[in-house]
């Protein structure tokens, strides 16, 4: 039996959950992509390109090395596989990546606006800011390079200008949790901005406190 079958199953299950909960923009599309690092190896499992997730089996999930050589899987890997590899190279702490087209985060992708720290429990997990990664064409080396540079800030969520969002985690469970956190703060921040009133953000001493806490997680 394929030694990575459990990881592939988890990648597929995560992609299905994101699709069913509207994080990819459509139940029927193959938009977005999901990956997980193979522990102790320079390998990762990633969803294939252009196939609806409900039509996939675990064996269809691609296994790649960090140079994007395909080791397992007959389908073409996600067009964004290079972006996933760049994240794993830049962030040894990251074990999983969920690239989504979730609705409220996508509002800020077209506004080209970062989301500041708003709540303790979310800042503790995703960091002091949801930064915007400048636009580059999907699937290009330019996008992979920009993403690899951006994620070195140590945060877990990012907005991709005119594209979507990135949610990182030590595991797929954490990456999906962070996608939920991102959608919550994007929705709250968008609604707060719509009032025209000033938005209250966490003070500097709270940011320093959560920085220390994150080092222990």
Secondary structure as a PSIPRED ss2 file (coil, helix, strand):
# PSIPRED VFORMAT (PSIPRED V4.0)

   1 X C   1.000  0.000  0.000
   2 X C   1.000  0.000  0.000
   3 X C   1.000  0.000  0.000
   4 X C   1.000  0.000  0.000
   5 X H   0.000  1.000  0.000
   6 X H   0.000  1.000  0.000
   7 X H   0.000  1.000  0.000
   8 X H   0.000  1.000  0.000
   9 X H   0.000  1.000  0.000
  10 X H   0.000  1.000  0.000
  11 X H   0.000  1.000  0.000
  12 X H   0.000  1.000  0.000
  13 X H   0.000  1.000  0.000
  14 X H   0.000  1.000  0.000
  15 X H   0.000  1.000  0.000
  16 X H   0.000  1.000  0.000
  17 X H   0.000  1.000  0.000
  18 X H   0.000  1.000  0.000
  19 X H   0.000  1.000  0.000
  20 X H   0.000  1.000  0.000
  21 X C   1.000  0.000  0.000
  22 X C   1.000  0.000  0.000
  23 X C   1.000  0.000  0.000
  24 X C   1.000  0.000  0.000
  25 X C   1.000  0.000  0.000
  26 X C   1.000  0.000  0.000
  27 X C   1.000  0.000  0.000
  28 X C   1.000  0.000  0.000
  29 X C   1.000  0.000  0.000
  30 X C   1.000  0.000  0.000
  31 X C   1.000  0.000  0.000
  32 X C   1.000  0.000  0.000
  33 X E   0.000  0.000  1.000
  34 X E   0.000  0.000  1.000
  35 X E   0.000  0.000  1.000
  36 X E   0.000  0.000  1.000
  37 X E   0.000  0.000  1.000
  38 X C   1.000  0.000  0.000
  39 X C   1.000  0.000  0.000
  40 X C   1.000  0.000  0.000
  41 X C   1.000  0.000  0.000
  42 X C   1.000  0.000  0.000
  43 X E   0.000  0.000  1.000
  44 X E   0.000  0.000  1.000
  45 X E   0.000  0.000  1.000
  46 X E   0.000  0.000  1.000
  47 X C   1.000  0.000  0.000
  48 X E   0.000  0.000  1.000
  49 X C   1.000  0.000  0.000
  50 X C   1.000  0.000  0.000
  51 X C   1.000  0.000  0.000
  52 X C   1.000  0.000  0.000
  53 X H   0.000  1.000  0.000
  54 X H   0.000  1.000  0.000
  55 X H   0.000  1.000  0.000
  56 X C   1.000  0.000  0.000
  57 X C   1.000  0.000  0.000
  58 X H   0.000  1.000  0.000
  59 X H   0.000  1.000  0.000
  60 X H   0.000  1.000  0.000
  61 X C   1.000  0.000  0.000
  62 X E   0.000  0.000  1.000
  63 X E   0.000  0.000  1.000
  64 X E   0.000  0.000  1.000
  65 X E   0.000  0.000  1.000
  66 X C   1.000  0.000  0.000
  67 X C   1.000  0.000  0.000
  68 X C   1.000  0.000  0.000
  69 X C   1.000  0.000  0.000
  70 X E   0.000  0.000  1.000
  71 X E   0.000  0.000  1.000
  72 X E   0.000  0.000  1.000
  73 X C   1.000  0.000  0.000
  74 X C   1.000  0.000  0.000
  75 X C   1.000  0.000  0.000
  76 X C   1.000  0.000  0.000
  77 X E   0.000  0.000  1.000
  78 X C   1.000  0.000  0.000
  79 X C   1.000  0.000  0.000
  80 X C   1.000  0.000  0.000
  81 X H   0.000  1.000  0.000
  82 X H   0.000  1.000  0.000
  83 X H   0.000  1.000  0.000
  84 X H   0.000  1.000  0.000
  85 X H   0.000  1.000  0.000
  86 X H   0.000  1.000  0.000
  87 X H   0.000  1.000  0.000
  88 X H   0.000  1.000  0.000
  89 X H   0.000  1.000  0.000
  90 X H   0.000  1.000  0.000
  91 X C   1.000  0.000  0.000
  92 X C   1.000  0.000  0.000
  93 X C   1.000  0.000  0.000
  94 X C   1.000  0.000  0.000
  95 X C   1.000  0.000  0.000
  96 X E   0.000  0.000  1.000
  97 X E   0.000  0.000  1.000
  98 X E   0.000  0.000  1.000
  99 X E   0.000  0.000  1.000
 100 X E   0.000  0.000  1.000
 101 X C   1.000  0.000  0.000
 102 X C   1.000  0.000  0.000
 103 X H   0.000  1.000  0.000
 104 X H   0.000  1.000  0.000
 105 X H   0.000  1.000  0.000
 106 X H   0.000  1.000  0.000
 107 X H   0.000  1.000  0.000
 108 X H   0.000  1.000  0.000
 109 X H   0.000  1.000  0.000
 110 X H   0.000  1.000  0.000
 111 X H   0.000  1.000  0.000
 112 X C   1.000  0.000  0.000
 113 X C   1.000  0.000  0.000
 114 X C   1.000  0.000  0.000
 115 X E   0.000  0.000  1.000
 116 X E   0.000  0.000  1.000
 117 X C   1.000  0.000  0.000
 118 X C   1.000  0.000  0.000
 119 X C   1.000  0.000  0.000
 120 X H   0.000  1.000  0.000
 121 X H   0.000  1.000  0.000
 122 X H   0.000  1.000  0.000
 123 X H   0.000  1.000  0.000
 124 X H   0.000  1.000  0.000
 125 X H   0.000  1.000  0.000
 126 X H   0.000  1.000  0.000
 127 X C   1.000  0.000  0.000
 128 X C   1.000  0.000  0.000
 129 X E   0.000  0.000  1.000
 130 X E   0.000  0.000  1.000
 131 X E   0.000  0.000  1.000
 132 X E   0.000  0.000  1.000
 133 X E   0.000  0.000  1.000
 134 X C   1.000  0.000  0.000
 135 X C   1.000  0.000  0.000
 136 X C   1.000  0.000  0.000
 137 X C   1.000  0.000  0.000
 138 X C   1.000  0.000  0.000
 139 X C   1.000  0.000  0.000
 140 X C   1.000  0.000  0.000
 141 X H   0.000  1.000  0.000
 142 X H   0.000  1.000  0.000
 143 X H   0.000  1.000  0.000
 144 X H   0.000  1.000  0.000
 145 X H   0.000  1.000  0.000
 146 X H   0.000  1.000  0.000
 147 X H   0.000  1.000  0.000
 148 X H   0.000  1.000  0.000
 149 X H   0.000  1.000  0.000
 150 X H   0.000  1.000  0.000
 151 X H   0.000  1.000  0.000
 152 X H   0.000  1.000  0.000
 153 X H   0.000  1.000  0.000
 154 X C   1.000  0.000  0.000
 155 X C   1.000  0.000  0.000
 156 X C   1.000  0.000  0.000
 157 X E   0.000  0.000  1.000
 158 X E   0.000  0.000  1.000
 159 X E   0.000  0.000  1.000
 160 X E   0.000  0.000  1.000
 161 X C   1.000  0.000  0.000
 162 X C   1.000  0.000  0.000
 163 X C   1.000  0.000  0.000
 164 X E   0.000  0.000  1.000
 165 X E   0.000  0.000  1.000
 166 X E   0.000  0.000  1.000
 167 X E   0.000  0.000  1.000
 168 X E   0.000  0.000  1.000
 169 X E   0.000  0.000  1.000
 170 X C   1.000  0.000  0.000
 171 X C   1.000  0.000  0.000
 172 X H   0.000  1.000  0.000
 173 X H   0.000  1.000  0.000
 174 X H   0.000  1.000  0.000
 175 X H   0.000  1.000  0.000
 176 X H   0.000  1.000  0.000
 177 X H   0.000  1.000  0.000
 178 X H   0.000  1.000  0.000
 179 X H   0.000  1.000  0.000
 180 X H   0.000  1.000  0.000
 181 X H   0.000  1.000  0.000
 182 X H   0.000  1.000  0.000
 183 X H   0.000  1.000  0.000
 184 X H   0.000  1.000  0.000
 185 X H   0.000  1.000  0.000
 186 X H   0.000  1.000  0.000
 187 X H   0.000  1.000  0.000
 188 X H   0.000  1.000  0.000
 189 X H   0.000  1.000  0.000
 190 X H   0.000  1.000  0.000
 191 X H   0.000  1.000  0.000
 192 X H   0.000  1.000  0.000
 193 X H   0.000  1.000  0.000
 194 X H   0.000  1.000  0.000
 195 X C   1.000  0.000  0.000
 196 X C   1.000  0.000  0.000
 197 X C   1.000  0.000  0.000
 198 X C   1.000  0.000  0.000
 199 X C   1.000  0.000  0.000
 200 X C   1.000  0.000  0.000
 201 X C   1.000  0.000  0.000
 202 X C   1.000  0.000  0.000
 203 X C   1.000  0.000  0.000
 204 X H   0.000  1.000  0.000
 205 X H   0.000  1.000  0.000
 206 X H   0.000  1.000  0.000
 207 X H   0.000  1.000  0.000
 208 X H   0.000  1.000  0.000
 209 X H   0.000  1.000  0.000
 210 X H   0.000  1.000  0.000
 211 X H   0.000  1.000  0.000
 212 X H   0.000  1.000  0.000
 213 X H   0.000  1.000  0.000
 214 X H   0.000  1.000  0.000
 215 X C   1.000  0.000  0.000
 216 X C   1.000  0.000  0.000
 217 X C   1.000  0.000  0.000
